[in-house]
Amino acid sequence: EGLQGQVLAERYRVLGPLGEGAMGQVWRAKQLLLDRDVALKVLHTQGPVQSRARRRLHREARLVARISHPNVVQVFDYGETDGGAPYLVMELVDGCVATGRMAAARSVGEVVDAAACVLRALEAAHERGVLHRDLKPANMMLRGDEPAALVLLDFGIAAILNEETSTEEEGAGPADSRLTREGAVVGTPLYMSPEQARGQTATERSD
């Protein structure tokens, strides 16, 4: 509500909310110079884990910017509001979250098409050295009614392949470090792999 109507960095006019989670909000915005709508992922500025979340968001921007694939959401920019809240500027995917759409799939073929999109997205991410670590229908969107137009979202807890685990202490490593304590469990319990549930190192096969 507080951001609606504001212009961020003289480039993005905030139009209205798209959704909200525990760590922040997603807004529809207009990129003024290019006259296109984008999605803004804005973190809350309060809370005990805000500093870690800020580093995660910056790292997410860097990681997803490595990947160029039609089944992976595009990242355009990163910045901070006047109030100091970090934000990520992404492609706006007009469609629906895969959770409900897949539950109402008309055929096995639709589900297979959607799964193929996820596999292509993962292949592109893994080729760039990025693990997603939180695959679930809520992190996928379908453009229109076509399962083959599925887009993978939210690399907020992604990790870098073949990188040593680092701590989450302030200033521990560069912006693209893993930011996960050894033995920490990350992911969504209903969807995570057994090794993630045990706090072990995830690999491409975990995704």
Backbone as a ProteinNet text record, in pm:
[ID]
protein_1_A
[PRIMARY]
EGLQGQVLAERYRVLGPLGEGAMGQVWRAKQLLLDRDVALKVLHTQGPVQSRARRRLHREARLVARISHPNVVQVFDYGETDGGAPYLVMELVDGCVATGRMAAARSVGEVVDAAACVLRALEAAHERGVLHRDLKPANMMLRGDEPAALVLLDFGIAAILNEETSTEEEGAGPADSRLTREGAVVGTPLYMSPEQARGQTATERSD
[TERTIARY]
82.8	0	86.7	196.5	281.7	358.8	385.3	463.5	378.4	250.8	167.1	173.5	200.3	209.7	349.2	439.2	575.8	653.3	755.7	847.6	983.4	1032.6	1158.6	1271.9	1379.7	1501	1470.1	1360.9	1319.2	1289.7	1266.3	1246.7	1122.8	1079.3	971.4	856.7	741.6	623	544.7	523.8	454.3	303.9	243.3	102.3	8.7	48.1	-40.4	16.3	-36.1	18.1	-24.3	67	37.5	29.7	103.2	104.1	193.9	184.8	265.2	304.6	427.3	475.7	533.9	596.4	651.9	764.7	841.2	960	937	826.1	805.9	683	676.3	562.6	610.5	519.1	544.4	443.7	495.6	413.4	421.2	313.3	317.7	367.8	459.9	514.5	533	543.8	568.1	712.4	787.4	921.8	904.9	929.1	886.9	958.4	1089.3	1163.4	1126.8	1095.1	1061.4	911.5	832.5	686.6	639.3	692.4	648.1	622	529.4	500.4	602.2	643	737.6	686	750.6	719	830.8	793.8	890.1	876	981.4	983.7	1052.6	978.1	1029.5	1031.2	1146.3	1157.5	1105.2	1047.5	1014	1143.7	1139.5	1261.4	1276.9	1179.4	1187.7	1200.2	1248.7	1253.1	1394	1408.7	1541	1620.1	1553.4	1626.3	1638.5	1608.2	1606.3	1743.1	1849.8	1983.3	2019.2	1988.3	2014.9	1927.2	1801.4	1710.2	1758.9	1815.9	1869.6	1981.1	2069.5	2178.7	2126.8	2023.6	1964.1	1903.7	1834.4	1770.5	1875.2	1981.4	2088.1	2149.6	2171.8	2229.2	2133.1	2002.6	1903.9	1911.9	1925.5	1936.8	2057.7	2170.2	2293.1	2283.4	2224.1	2214.9	2120.7	2000.8	1903	1946.9	2021.8	2071.7	2168.9	2224.3	2313.1	2237.5	2107.4	2029.5	1944.3	1953.1	1868.4	1793.2	1664	1585	1437.1	1357.3	1214.9	1134.7	1185.5	1113.5	1166.7	1252.6	1303.7	1272.1	1215.2	1180.4	1305	1289.3	1400.3	1413.8	1537.6	1565.6	1627.5	1573.2	1618.2	1706	1677.8	1744	1734.2	1813.7	1813.9	1839.3	1773.6	1795.5	1733.8	1721.5	1660.1	1563.8	1453.9	1359.5	1421.2	1356.4	1404.1	1407	1321.5	1317.5	1418.6	1499.1	1604	1563.4	1443.3	1399.3	1455.2	1527.7	1581	1469.9	1485.6	1386.7	1454.5	1382.5	1427	1326.2	1374.4	1287	1290.8	1174.6	1166.5	1064.1	1073.2	970.6	835.7	733.6	597.6	534.2	504.7	444.4	293.7	220.1	74	20.6	-39.9	-91.2	-137.4	-124.4	-170	-62.7	-61.9	30.7	-5.3	95.9	73.9	-2.8	-7.4	-70.2	-211.2	-298.7	-436.7	-453.3	-372.5	-386	-350	-245.2	-206.6	-306.5	-365.6	-466.7	-588.7	-612.9	-728.9	-688.6	-570.6	-521.1	-620.8	-638.9	-735.8	-681.3	-549.7	-492.3	-354.7	-307.8	-171.1	-72	-105.6	-18.4	10.1	-89.4	-68.8	35.2	24.8	119.4	259.1	267	396.4	458.4	378.4	429.3	484.8	411.5	457.5	586.4	593.6	714.5	833.5	811.1	919.2	972.6	883.4	926.2	1015.7	974.9	1054.6	1192.4	1197	1326.5	1415	1356.3	1435.6	1488.1	1402.9	1445.8	1559.9	1548.1	1653.6	1782.3	1769.9	1889.1	1964	1888.8	1951.8	2016.6	1947.8	2003	2127.9	2122.6	2236.6	2356.7	2331.1	2441.9	2513.9	2440.5	2500.1	2545.4	2542.3	2592.9	2497.8	2365.9	2267.8	2171.9	2156.8	2054.6	1935.2	1814.6	1696.2	1666.5	1657	1637.5	1498.8	1404.2	1269.4	1164.6	1178.1	1083.5	948.7	843.1	706.9	613	488.5	396.7	378.8	388.1	371.1	482.4	595.4	706.4	711.3	597	586.4	460.5	468.8	350.7	330.5	204	167.8	118.5	179.5	130.7	3	-107.3	-232	-268.8	-318.7	-365.4	-269.7	-152.3	-62.9	41.1	40.4	141	283.1	299	433.1	488.6	407.8	453.3	481.2	514.5	544	674.8	676.4	794.4	831	957.4	1007.2	1044.1	993	1012.4	1092.5	1121.1	1167.7	1290.4	1406.3	1534.6	1591.2	1501.4	1543.4	1632.5	1621.8	1711.4	1799.9	1824.2	1911.6	2053.3	2128.8	2267.7	2354.4	2484.3	2579.4	2644.8	2645.2	2704.8	2854.1	2904	3048.2	3110.3	3030.1	3084.7	3085	3188.1	3195.4	3084.2	3026.5	2922.5	2981.5	2907.7	2953.5	2855.5	2894.5	2805.8	2718.4	2619.3	2529.8	2566.9	2686.4	2727.2	2741.6	2723	2732.7	2868.5	2865.2	2989.2	3056.9	2987.4	3050.1	3043.5	3149.3	3157.7	3093	3106.9	3051.4	2901.3	2840.7	2694.7	2643.6	2727.2	2678.2	2719.3	2756.7	2790.3	2664.1	2679.9	2565.8	2474.5	2527.5	2448.3	2366.3	2421.1	2352.2	2447.7	2409.3	2493.2	2499.5	2613.9	2627.4	2527.4	2452.9	2352.2	2217.1	2206.8	2078.6	1983.6	1854	1752.1	1684.6	1689.9	1625.6	1533.9	1421.9	1326	1188.1	1096.9	959.8	942	910.8	912.3	839.8	723.7	647.3	713.6	808.2	866.7	1017.3	1083.6	1230.1	1277.8	1399.8	1461.1	1504.1	1524.8	1566.9	1696.4	1794.5	1920.4	1901.7	1810.5	1781.6	1717.4	1624.9	1556.6	1655.3	1764.6	1866.2	1971	1959.6	2058.2	2187.9	2183	2302.3	2314.4	2427.7	2454.1	2362.3	2295.2	2209.7	2292.4	2245.1	2309.3	2204.2	2246.6	2151	2037.7	2071	1968.7	1869.8	1910.3	1815.3	1701.9	1735.5	1630.3	1541.6
-119.3	0	124.9	121.8	238.5	267.3	164.8	183.2	221.5	194.3	216.2	361.2	379.5	513.1	572.6	514.3	566.6	531.7	613.4	584.9	552.9	431.5	386.5	409.5	469.6	493.4	569	647.1	724.8	635.1	504.9	411.7	325.4	295.4	198.4	260.8	275.5	324.6	206.3	203.5	92.5	107	4.9	12.2	-51.6	-166	-232.2	-365.8	-422.9	-548.6	-669.2	-768.1	-895.3	-1009.6	-998.6	-1104.6	-1067.8	-1145.9	-1117.8	-1247.2	-1249.1	-1363.3	-1317.7	-1410.1	-1379.1	-1277.4	-1280	-1195.1	-1066.5	-1055.7	-934.4	-941.5	-847.9	-837	-837.6	-875.6	-864.6	-765.7	-669	-562	-562.1	-519.7	-486.9	-343.4	-322	-188.1	-161.7	-34.9	5.7	53.1	-11.3	36.1	150.9	272.5	391.2	409.1	390.7	418	320.7	197	95.7	72.6	138.8	129.3	-16.5	-91.8	-229.8	-257.8	-349.6	-389.9	-494.1	-483.6	-576.4	-615.7	-713.8	-754.5	-707	-647	-601.7	-688.1	-756.7	-834.1	-747.6	-698.7	-602.6	-667.4	-666.2	-726.1	-632.1	-690.2	-611	-558.8	-440.3	-381.3	-409.5	-476.3	-504.8	-654.9	-692.1	-833.6	-881.5	-984.1	-1032	-1096.9	-1145.9	-1212.9	-1123.4	-993.6	-906	-893.7	-888.1	-873.2	-993.2	-1113.3	-1234.2	-1237	-1195.4	-1194.9	-1097.4	-984.7	-887.8	-951.7	-1026	-1089.7	-1199.1	-1270.9	-1374.6	-1313.2	-1200	-1138.2	-1091.1	-1029.5	-983.8	-1103.5	-1211.1	-1329.9	-1389.9	-1390	-1441.3	-1364	-1231.2	-1149.6	-1191.2	-1210.8	-1247.6	-1386.8	-1480.5	-1617.4	-1628.5	-1570.9	-1585.1	-1506.3	-1398.1	-1321.8	-1405	-1511.6	-1600.8	-1685.3	-1706.3	-1803.4	-1730.5	-1773.4	-1719.8	-1835.3	-1847	-1959.5	-1922.5	-1960.7	-1922	-1982	-2088.9	-2149.3	-2104.9	-2003.4	-1945.7	-1796.7	-1747.6	-1606.4	-1519.3	-1410.5	-1319.8	-1217.3	-1186.1	-1080.1	-962.4	-842.2	-723.4	-630.4	-620.3	-515.4	-548.2	-474.6	-486.5	-347.9	-314	-182.2	-174.4	-50.9	-28.1	89.1	79	189.6	302.2	418.5	530.3	493.5	398.4	354.1	246	207.9	108.5	-35.2	-59.4	-196.2	-242.9	-353.4	-403.1	-459.6	-443.8	-498.4	-561.2	-657.4	-729.2	-701	-663.7	-636.1	-756.2	-813.8	-936.2	-923.6	-1016.6	-1034.5	-1055.5	-991.2	-1012.5	-1126.4	-1236.1	-1352.1	-1345	-1315.6	-1311.8	-1453	-1505.2	-1641.3	-1685.7	-1813.9	-1867.1	-1956.3	-1963.3	-2052.5	-2196	-2279.6	-2415.4	-2503.5	-2466.4	-2552.6	-2593.6	-2496.6	-2527.4	-2579.8	-2525.8	-2564.2	-2711.3	-2758.1	-2897.3	-2991.5	-2946.2	-3029.3	-3048.2	-2948	-2954.7	-2994.2	-3053.6	-3090	-3181.6	-3155.3	-3233.1	-3368.6	-3385	-3510.1	-3531.3	-3655.7	-3685.8	-3607.4	-3588.7	-3515.6	-3374	-3307.3	-3171.6	-3171.2	-3268	-3276.1	-3307.7	-3397.1	-3431.6	-3309.2	-3231.3	-3109.9	-3012.5	-2996.2	-2906.1	-2956.6	-3088.3	-3146.3	-3128.3	-3140.4	-3121	-2978.4	-2882.2	-2742.2	-2726.1	-2789.7	-2781.1	-2841.2	-2954.9	-3019.7	-2933.2	-2868.4	-2779.6	-2660.9	-2606.7	-2494.6	-2536.8	-2655.2	-2704.9	-2731.5	-2786.3	-2811.2	-2680.9	-2575.3	-2445.6	-2390.9	-2405.1	-2355.7	-2434	-2565.7	-2647.9	-2623.2	-2598.6	-2567.2	-2439.3	-2349	-2224.1	-2235.3	-2358.5	-2381.9	-2345.4	-2345.7	-2301.9	-2415.6	-2443.8	-2535.6	-2454.2	-2501.8	-2428.4	-2455.6	-2581.5	-2628.9	-2605.1	-2550.8	-2533.5	-2552.9	-2663.7	-2692.4	-2733.5	-2664.3	-2697.1	-2619.4	-2664.7	-2595.1	-2446.6	-2407.9	-2266.9	-2179.2	-2239.9	-2163.6	-2177.6	-2212.3	-2224	-2151.4	-2086.2	-2019.8	-2064.5	-2067.6	-2104.1	-1980.2	-1951	-1840.6	-1888.2	-1826.3	-1867.1	-2008.5	-2084.7	-2220.9	-2328.3	-2288.3	-2385	-2436.5	-2566	-2620.7	-2603.1	-2601.9	-2587.4	-2447.5	-2355.8	-2219.4	-2197.9	-2304.9	-2294	-2219.6	-2136.3	-2057.4	-2086.5	-2117.7	-2145.5	-2014.5	-1996	-1872.5	-1898.5	-1792.8	-1792.3	-1878.5	-1819.2	-1882.6	-1829.9	-1795.4	-1731.6	-1816.5	-1950.5	-2035.5	-2119.9	-2068.6	-2139.6	-2148.1	-2243.4	-2261.2	-2273.1	-2253.5	-2263.8	-2401.2	-2469.9	-2602.6	-2596.9	-2701.3	-2718.8	-2604.5	-2541.8	-2434.3	-2477	-2440.8	-2476	-2406.8	-2477.6	-2419.6	-2309.9	-2198.5	-2086.4	-2061.1	-1980.8	-1947.8	-1830.8	-1802.1	-1691.1	-1571.2	-1566.2	-1451.4	-1330.5	-1212.6	-1089.1	-1082.2	-1057	-1041.2	-1171.1	-1284.4	-1412.7	-1440.4	-1413.1	-1447.3	-1344.8	-1361	-1268.2	-1283.7	-1198.1	-1198.1	-1327.9	-1403	-1526.4	-1649.9	-1634.4	-1749.5	-1824.2	-1946.2	-2032.4	-1981.1	-1911.1	-1853.1	-1957.9	-2075.8	-2182.6	-2249.7	-2257.7	-2324.5	-2474.6	-2533.1	-2676.7	-2747.1	-2841.4	-2914.2	-2846.3	-2724.2	-2654.5	-2719.3	-2721.3	-2776.3	-2661.1	-2662.7	-2558	-2622.8	-2555.5	-2607.8	-2617.7	-2680.4	-2700.8	-2848.8	-2884.2	-3024.4	-3121.5	-3085.1	-3177.6	-3204.2	-3119.5	-3131.3	-3155.2	-3138.3	-3148	-3292.2	-3304.8	-3436.5	-3490.2	-3622.5	-3680	-3617.4	-3592.7	-3535.3	-3392.9	-3316.1	-3182.7	-3192.2	-3286.9	-3303.8	-3341.2	-3408.7	-3447	-3337.6	-3226.9	-3120.4	-3150.6	-3244.6	-3280.7	-3194.1	-3202.6	-3121.5	-3163.7	-3064.6	-3091	-3093.3	-3171.7	-3179.2	-3157	-3166.2	-3153.1	-3255	-3376	-3480.8	-3448.8	-3367	-3324.4	-3244.5	-3154.7	-3080.2	-3175.6
0	0	0	79.7	89.2	-37.8	-119.7	-241.7	-362.4	-356.2	-473.7	-519.8	-648.8	-706.1	-704	-624.5	-618	-745	-774.7	-884.4	-822.9	-845.7	-788.5	-887.8	-839	-919.2	-1048	-1047.1	-1164.5	-1285.1	-1260.1	-1372.2	-1359.3	-1236.9	-1218.3	-1138.5	-1202.2	-1131.9	-1077.4	-945.9	-880.7	-903.7	-965.2	-1003.9	-902.1	-845.9	-751.2	-707.7	-598.9	-545	-627.6	-635.3	-700.3	-600	-490.1	-390.5	-274.2	-166.9	-47.5	19.9	73.1	148.7	280.5	351.8	483.4	474.9	364.7	354	276.7	203.9	125.7	37.8	-57.5	-147.5	-291.8	-381.1	-524.9	-581.6	-658.3	-713.6	-865.9	-929.3	-1071.7	-1084.8	-1176.4	-1196.1	-1344.7	-1379.6	-1517.6	-1530.1	-1621	-1652.2	-1750.6	-1702	-1774.6	-1908.2	-1911.5	-2034.4	-2146.5	-2109.9	-2210.5	-2222.9	-2137.8	-2140.4	-2136.4	-2039.9	-2023.4	-1876.5	-1851.4	-1714.7	-1669.2	-1542.9	-1482.6	-1344.8	-1283.6	-1146.4	-1054.7	-942.7	-842	-717.7	-679.6	-555.8	-451.9	-353.3	-254.9	-117.5	-51.1	81.9	188.5	295.3	413.7	475.4	533.4	590.1	738.3	798.8	942.1	964.7	1083	1118.3	1143.7	1228.4	1268.8	1156.5	1050.4	942.4	819.6	835.4	719.2	653	733.2	676.3	589.5	638.1	560.9	436.7	449.5	335.4	228.1	270.7	175.3	92.2	159.3	86.8	-5.4	41.4	-43	-170	-155.7	-271.8	-372.3	-322.1	-411.6	-483.9	-409	-470.6	-573	-541.2	-636.1	-767.7	-758.5	-879.9	-961.9	-894.5	-964.8	-1027.2	-953.6	-1004	-1124.1	-1111.4	-1218.7	-1342.3	-1321.3	-1435.9	-1520.2	-1461.5	-1537.2	-1638.4	-1613.3	-1689.7	-1793.5	-1916.3	-2022.1	-2086.3	-2051.8	-2102.2	-2094.5	-2194	-2193	-2078.4	-2015.4	-1903.4	-1767.4	-1765.4	-1640.5	-1641	-1531.4	-1523.6	-1546.6	-1620	-1645.5	-1532.8	-1498	-1401.4	-1475.8	-1453.2	-1525.4	-1442.4	-1311.3	-1233.4	-1084.7	-1005.8	-859.9	-803.4	-691.4	-630.9	-493.6	-440.2	-308.8	-316.9	-241.8	-232.6	-149.5	-148.9	-66.7	80.7	119.6	258.3	290.2	191.7	215.9	194.6	139.1	113.5	-21.1	-24.5	-152.3	-239.5	-370.7	-462.1	-582.9	-640.8	-759	-869.6	-988.2	-1101.8	-1195.1	-1221	-1299.1	-1411	-1502.6	-1604.6	-1537	-1588.3	-1537.8	-1616.5	-1548.4	-1612.7	-1590.7	-1697.1	-1687.3	-1704.6	-1601.2	-1607	-1470.5	-1443	-1314.8	-1255.6	-1122.2	-1052.6	-1087.3	-1104.8	-1154.3	-1056.2	-928.5	-827.6	-867.8	-888.6	-922.2	-1062.9	-1154.3	-1295.9	-1317.3	-1251.9	-1269.2	-1201.8	-1091.2	-1024.6	-1114.4	-1202.6	-1292.3	-1433.9	-1450.5	-1583.7	-1654.5	-1784.6	-1861.8	-1905.4	-1904.4	-1951.4	-1891.4	-1897.5	-1854.5	-1940	-2067	-2157.3	-2111.1	-2052.8	-2001.1	-1890.1	-1800.3	-1689.7	-1742.6	-1840.5	-1899.6	-1966.8	-2039	-2103.6	-1999.7	-1889.3	-1783.6	-1721.4	-1697.5	-1639.1	-1732.1	-1862.8	-1959.6	-1953.1	-1932.3	-1917.5	-1794.7	-1684.5	-1562.3	-1585.7	-1654.1	-1680.1	-1769.2	-1869.2	-1955.4	-1875.4	-1787.2	-1703.1	-1611.1	-1550.7	-1461.8	-1537.5	-1657.3	-1737.7	-1763.4	-1797.3	-1822.8	-1695.6	-1581.7	-1455.2	-1416.3	-1426.2	-1387.7	-1478.1	-1607	-1697.8	-1657	-1590.3	-1541.2	-1396.4	-1342.1	-1207.9	-1096.3	-1122.7	-1023	-988	-858.4	-807.2	-759.8	-786.7	-741.8	-593.9	-556.4	-418.1	-359.9	-437.6	-382.7	-491.9	-565.8	-673	-615.6	-658.6	-618.7	-710.9	-725.5	-816.4	-784.9	-657.6	-621.9	-676.9	-715.9	-773.7	-925.6	-984.4	-1129.5	-1174.9	-1289.7	-1345.2	-1488.6	-1528.9	-1665.7	-1738.3	-1853.1	-1935.6	-2005.6	-1975.6	-2038.6	-2001.9	-2099.6	-2074.1	-2124.2	-2170.8	-2232.4	-2132.4	-2098	-2006.1	-2058.3	-2190.7	-2248.2	-2228	-2173.7	-2148.9	-1999.7	-1929.1	-1785.8	-1761.5	-1657.6	-1621.7	-1476.2	-1452.2	-1318.2	-1249.1	-1126.4	-1049.9	-922.9	-852.8	-714.1	-688.7	-715.8	-687	-554	-460.5	-336.3	-248	-256.4	-176.4	-267.8	-387.5	-481.5	-426	-479	-438.3	-562.5	-544.5	-653.4	-648.1	-761.5	-767.2	-740.6	-673.4	-651.4	-573	-484.8	-402	-257.2	-185.4	-44.2	31.8	128	212	298.5	309.7	391.6	504.2	599.3	709.9	670.5	755.8	729.9	816	865.8	944.5	855.7	914.1	838.5	770.9	639.3	565.2	529.9	545	515.2	366.5	295.9	155.4	65.9	-66.8	-163.6	-175.6	-258.5	-271.9	-330	-402.1	-462.1	-383	-256.7	-173.8	-135.2	-84.1	-60.4	50.7	148.5	256.5	330.4	344.6	416.3	512.6	638.2	736.4	705.9	733.1	715.5	805.8	748.7	824.9	828.9	771.8	772.6	672.8	707.4	619.4	546.3	412.6	333.7	232	204	108.2	170	98.4	143.6	175.9	301.3	343.3	250.7	199.5	115.9	-19.4	-57.4	-190.7	-190.4	-78.3	-79	-92.2	-142.8	-158.1	-22	-8.7	120.1	173	84	131.9	182.4	121.1	173.7	311.5	327.5	456.1	566.5	528.8	628	648.7	575.3	588.1	516.2	421.3	345.3	219.9	153.6	35.8	-78.6	-140.5	-254.8	-383.8	-481.5	-612.1	-720.2	-846.6	-955.9	-942	-898.4	-885.6	-773	-677.1	-573.2	-634.6	-726.5	-797.3	-875.7
[MASK]
+++++++++++++++++++++++++++++++++++++++++++++++++++++++++++++++++++++++++++++++++++++++++++++++++++++++++++++++++++++++++++++++++++++++++++++++++++++++++++++++++++++++++++++++++++++++++++++++++++++++++++++++

